Amino acid sequence: MMNNLQTHFEKYHNIYWMNLSRFTALLIILNISLFFVTELVTRQGYYYTYFSLLALLVVEFALLVPVGLVDKLWYYGICLVAEIIALYFLVSSVWFWVAMTKV
């Protein structure tokens, strides 16, 4: 099964990387527009946004540096895990923002 998964990934790896790149760019824009433009990070000292941006920076760096590993499933898996960690911190930031907003 793993061999079948590896051959499928090698065949369509450019589609997976392209979608990961677009999702990463979307999360970076969302992160900056939600928390830095509204000054939530600087006023309340909330640092999960920085952790999210750091994980997204790792993914973007892995996408931009041509290391010859883009057709390897394990390399994509590492980038996908970093993306999931960034998404976790982004959702935690939004949750904190909603909880701390006094209506």
NORSUL-V443694 format. One record per helix or strand of 2 or more residues. SS is the DSSP state (helix for helix, strand for strand). FROM is the first residue (numbers start at 0). LEN is the number of residues. If there is no record, write none. Layout:
SS_FROM_LEN / SS_FROM_LEN
//
This chain:
helix_1_35 / helix_39_5 / helix_47_17 / helix_72_28
//
